[in-house]
Amino acid sequence: METLTTIGRTAADDPNAPIRHLKPPVDPSTLAHRQLLDGPFWQRIPAYHDVDEATFLDHTWQAKNTITNGQKLLAALQGIVPPSFYQDVAEGFHRAPMSIRVSPYLLSLIDWTNPYEDPLRRQFVPVASRLLPDHPKLTLDSLHEQEDAPVPGLTHRYPDKALFLALDTCPVYCRFCTRSYAVGVDTDEVEKVSLKATEDRWQRAFRYVRERPELEDIVVSGGDSYQLKARQVRLIGDTLLDMDNIRRIRFATKGPAVMPMKLITDDEWLDALTAVVEKGRRLHKEVVLHTHFNHPNEITAITKRGLDRLHERGVLVRNQAVLQRGVNDTIATMQLLVKRLGYCNVQPYYVYQHDLVMGVEDLRTTLQTAIDIEKAVRGTTAGFHTPTFVCDAPGGGGKRVVHSFEHYDRETGISVFTAPCVKPGFFLYFDPIDTLAPEIQARWKDEAEQAKMVADATAQAEANMKASARASSVR
């Protein structure tokens, strides 16, 4: 006899009915973002062969054993790369605008059987044989951060946001740093601007922020906020949160990518950050952590342990990557990076077109590369886990979406942007010269030809804008 519960039942109501899959079975390789390097991988490095896990995860041991020169690198690797490579690195150190600082953790992630092609080596250890001549338009401060600084170490460019450079040191120094004018110690190439972590300098910055009621958003960077002492994290966070005008604070750090064990073993620092985040939440203000992963190989099981601690404490983490040649300039690599970040509860926020930084022309890509990769990445995962590809417009124009140029001459490699809400005028980005045709490379060697190419590009941008305005008025 039928009961009321069975009357009208269909196959769709039966939990045991077969399910019709619309998509083919998943290729396991598409789930590679979940496969994180684990185990004592650091013991592959001769200097760390006998280092146990507890020691390796001690952030103070990592800092103490950081590589800062060629001799330390030689001692750590002890014969696993040929002498010619050491000589190449030594000359690379001599010619680098950034001082060198590499953590044992990061050193352990590099494939030393193929160091020239390794994407992490490319970012942190210079080799002279791969360097390229600088584009003639490169400068040490291409974003004009110092020009837009009303007080030392505070850049006020956007109407409601300021960049607070609290200090000038990092746990690791990136070759491609956009602040090579200040970060790290002096090198053979660059005498640095001093932005020491002094509270007297900070007080001038805080006073400026208080006196500008339009400021609501402060990025605390440097250098790297990972290097701030716990009490300094609290001091900066509390001071800013106590200002009525401030609604958002972002602590910026490369740390989770290069020394994630600090999040596991430095409870004092993590507690300080958590306290600021929780105070902000009570005040209905947002405090988040912005980090900087560029390649999926930078994310290991150790990384996830550290990021999980942040997630457990309710700390929102966003990522800002830099597009780099030979590092992450392929569709497959960028898709894997985005998926792996999402797997670790990190929101991919920006991918930057490489800034016009001196001494690292070998890492820059064309603007077209960013445009092409952005199209392929969009749709890979949820929209809120899809980064925006931007060009931080040289000259202080701020971040512009890479495909929002007014004109892009792919032959000369000149792209022209405008930033009407930030600054008047045109802002020009330049593709690497070695990616251009030989006849165009020859023109870039002639100052008169350089001026003509720039003038032609800006004139065409102006013409495009006028044509667009006319078309809008007709509609």
N, C-alpha and C positions, 0 to 999 in steps of 0.2 A: 504493500500500500504506500502511495506517495505521501510524503510529509510536506509541510509548508516550506521547509528549507530546501527541498529539491525541485519544487515547481519553478519552471522558467530558467533553470540553471543552464548555462552554455559552456562551451569549451573555454571561453575567456575567463569564466569564474573558477575553473578547476586549477588549483595550484600545481597539480601533477601533470597537466596537459603539456605536450611538447611545445617548445618555444621556437618560433621561426626567426632565425637570425638574418637580418637584412645585409649585414656586412660579412665579408669573409673572415676566417680565423685570423687573430692578430699575430703578426710576425714578432717573435720574441725580441728581435733586435730593436723594435720600436719602443721597447720598455727599458732601454739601456740607461735612461735617466735615473732609474732606481738602483742601479748597480754601482755602489760606491766602494772605492778602494778602502780596504780594511786590513787589519793585521799589522805586524811590525815592519812595515815597508821601509822605514828609515834605516833599518839594519843593512840594507843594500849599499849604503854609503860607508866606506871603510872607517871613517872617524866615529860613526855611530853604531858600529857593529855590535857593541856590548852594552848599548844603552837600553835599559828596560822601559816599559810603558810608563810607569809612574814618573820616571825622570823626564822622559820625552814630553809628557803632558804638563810638566811644570813650566808655567810661563816665564818664571824667573830664570830657569835654565835656558830656555829658548833665547831670551834677551841677552844673557851672558855669553852665549856661544854664537851669536850672530856674526856672519861673515861681513867684514868691512874693507877688505883689501885682497889683492891677488895672492899674498902669502898665506892668508887664512884659507882661501879657496883651495890652494895647492895642498895644504895640510889636511883639509877635510876629505878631498877626493883621493889623495895618495895613489896616484898611478892609474886610475881608471879612465883617464882621458890622456891623449898623447901630449908630449911637451909642446908641440906646435900650437895646441889649443891654449895652453897657459900663456904663451907669448902673445897670441891673438887677443886674449882677455886683458893682459897687462897693457897693451897698446890701446885697447878699447877703454879701459879705466882712465888712461891719460887724456883721451879725447872727449870724455863724457861731460856734459854740463851738470849732471847729477852725481852726487857722491853715492857710493855703493853700500848697500845694507841688505843682506839676505838672511832670513831666519833658517835654522836647521830644518824646520818643517818644510819650508818652500824648497830648499836645496834638495830634499829627499824626494820631491815630486817630479823633478826634472829627469828626463831620460838621458843619462850620461853616455849611453851607447850611441846616441845620435844627437849630441847637444846643439849642433848648428840648426837643426830643424825643429827642436823642441819649442812649443809655444810659450812655456813659462820662462825658459832661458832667454828667449827673445825679449821678454818684457823687463828682465831684471839684471841680466849679465851682458854687458856690451862686448862685442867682438869687432875689432877694427876692420877685419876683412869684409864685413857685411855692411859697413856704414856707407851712406851715400852723401854727396854734397848737398848742403842745405839749399832749399828754394830761396831765391833772393828776397822774398817777402816775409821770411820767418823772423821772429823776434823772441826775446826771452819772456816778454809779458804781452803776448798777442791779444789777450782779452782786456787789456788796459785796466787791470784790477787796481793797480796803484793810482792810476789817473782818476779813478772813480772812488778813491778812499778819502773821506773827509778827515779821518783820524787814522793813524797807522794801524793796519790790520783789520779795518772795517770797510768793506766795499758796499756802497749803496748805489745800486744801478736800477733795479726795478722799483716801481713806486712804493710797494708795500713790503719789500723783502730786502734783507741785508745779509751779507756774508761776513761772519766774524771769524777771523784767522787767529785762534787762541794761542797757537804755538807753531814752531817751525821744524818739528821733528816727527818721525813716523817709525813704526816698528820695522818697516821695510821701505826702501826707496825704489820707486818705479823709474825706469829710464825715461819714460814718456811724460813725466810729471809736468803739468801745465804751470806749476809754480816753482820751476827750477831757479827762478830769480831769488827765491827766499828759502826753500826747504833744504835741510841738510847743511853740511859744512861746506866751506869754500872748496872749489875744485881748481884744477889747472886752467879751466876755461871760464869760470864764473866766480866773482866775489859776491856773496849773498847779501840781500837786504835782511836786516835783523828783525825778527818777529818773536822774540823770546817770550816765554810764558810768565810775564811779570804782571802782578795784580795792579800796579800803577797804570800800565798801559791798558789793561782791561777796563779800569774805572773810567778812562776817557771814552772808550767805546760805549760802555753802559750809559754814560751821561748823554752821549749823542743819541742813542736809541730812545732814551726817555724824552728827549726834546723833539722827537719826530713822531707825532701822534699817528701818522699814516703808516708807520712800520708795524706790521703784525706778525711777520714771519722771519725767523732768524736761523741761519744755517751755521752751526758751530763746527768749524773745520780747522785747517791748518796747512801744513802738518796734518796731524791725525788725532782725533779726540780719544783714541785708544791710549795715547801717551799721557793723557791727563791723569793726575792722581785722583783717587776717589773723592777726597775733600774738594778738589777743584771742579769735578763734575757737579757735585752738589752746589758749590758756590755759584757757578755759572748758571746752572739750571734754576736754582732758587731766585737768583737776582733777576733773571729774565721773566720767570713766571710771576714774580711780584709786581711787574709793570702791567698796568691796566691795558695798555695798547697791544701787548704781545699775546697772540693767540696760538702760535705754532712754533715749535723748536725742532730742528733736525740735527742730531749729532752725527757727523759724517766720519766714517772710518773705513780704511782698507783692512783693518785688523782681522775680522772673521775669515777673510780669504787667505791671509798669510801667517796668522798665529791664532787659530781658533781655540787653542787650549786655554787661552786667557779667560774665555767664557766658561770654562770648565773648572779652572783652579784658582782664579782670582775672584773670590766671593765678595771681597770688599768693593772692588770696582763695579761688579755686576749689581751688588746691592745698592750702590750709589745711583747708578743709572735707573734701576727699578724704582727707587724712591722718588726720583724726579718725574718719571713717567706717571707714577701713581698720584703725585701731587698735582700734576697737570690734569689728570682725569678728574680729580675732585674739584678742580677749578674750571672744569669744562674746557680745557685747553689740550691741544695735541702735542705730545712729545714722542718722536719716533727715531729709529736708527736707520741711517742710510749707509749702505756698504757698497763694495766694489769688487765683484767677481767678473773676470773677463773670459775665462775658459772653463769648460766643464771639468777639466782635470784638477782644478783648484778646489773642487768640492769632494771631500772624502767622508768616511764614516765619522772621523773626528769632528769635521765641520758640522755635520748634522747633530752630533751630540751637543755642541756649543749652541747652535741655532735653536735646538729643541728647548734649551734652558731659557732662552729669550722668549720663545713662544709660550712656554708654561707660565711665564710671568706677565704675559699680556703685552709684550713689547713688539710693536709692529716694525718689520724690517723691509726696506725697499732696496733695490739694487740699481746702481748706475754703472754701466759698462762702457768701455771705450773700444770702438772698432779699430782693429789693428791688422796690418798685413802679415800674413803668415801665422796669426794667432787665432782670430775668430772671424775671418773675412770669407767664410764659406757658409752656404745655407745650412748644411748639415750640422756644422759646429754651433752656429747660433741657435738653431732649433733645439739642439741637445742642451745647451746652456740654459735657455729659457725654461725648458721642461724640468731640468734638474733643480733650478732655483725654486720653481713652484712646488716641487716635491719636498723641499726643505722649508716651506712656508715663507719664502722670500719673494716679494712682489717685484718682477722686472719692471723698472720705472723708465729709465732712459738708456739708449745706446747712443753715445756721442760720436760724431765724426771727429777723428783725431785732430786735436788743436794744432795750430801752426807752431810747433815746438822745435827749437833748434836742437840739432844733434841726433835726431831720431827719424830722419826722412825715410829710412828703410821700413818704418812701421806705419807710415801713413798710406791711406787708400784714396781712391778717387771718390768724389761725391756720388757718382753713379753706382758704385759698389754698395753704398748704404741704401740707396733707393731700391736697388734690385733685391737686396737681402730683406729689407722691410716688407716688401710685397710677399715674399716667400714665408716669412715668419708669421705674418698675420693669418689667423685661422688655425695655427698649430695647437693653440690652447685657448682658454677663456680670455676674453678681452681684457679683464683687469690683471691678467698675467702676461699681457703682450706689451713689450716696451715701445715707447715712442722713439724713433730715430731722429736725432736733432743735430744741428750744427750750431755750436756756440759761436756766434758771429764775431769774427776778429774785429777788434776796435771797440768792443763793449756793446755790441748790439743785442746781446743776450741770446737765449736759446731759440732757434728757429727750426721748425720741422724741415727735414732735408729736402722734401719736394716742394717747399713753399718759396723757392727762389723766384726772383723777378726775371732772371736770365741766367742760362747756363751754357757757356760755349765749351763743348766737350773737346774741341780741337785745341784750344789754348789752355783748357783746364780751369777757366775762371768762372766762378759762380757768384752771382750778385744777389744780396738779400737786403730787405728793408726791415726796420723795427719801429713802426710808428708810435707804439706806446712806450718805447724805451728811449730812443735817441733819433734825431733826424739824420738824414743822409743815407749813403750806401755802405754796405759792409761786404767785403770781398773775401771769398775763400779760394784757395789755389790748390789744384790737384798736384800730386808729386810730378816733377818734371820728367823723371825717367819713364813714366807711363805714357808720355806724349810722343807724337811722331818726331823723327829726327829733325825735320825742318823747323818744327815748333820749338824743340829743345834749343836749337841754334838761336832762335829769336830771343829766348829768355836769357841768353848770354850778353845781349846788347841792351844797354839801359834805355836807349831811345825806342827800341822795339817793345821793351817792357811797358813803357809809358803809353805807347800807341795801343797795345793790346788791352791795357786797363781802361783807357779812355773809350775804346770801341765797345767794351763790355758794359761799362756804365751807361754809355749813350743808348745802347740797345735796351738795357733794363728800363731806362727812362721812357723810351719809345713804347715798350711793352706795357708799362703802367698807364701811359696816356691812352693807348688803344683800348685797354681794359676799362678805363674810366668812361670812354666814349660809348663802349658797348653797354655798360651798365646804365648810362643815362638814356640810351635808346629803349632799353627794356622797361 
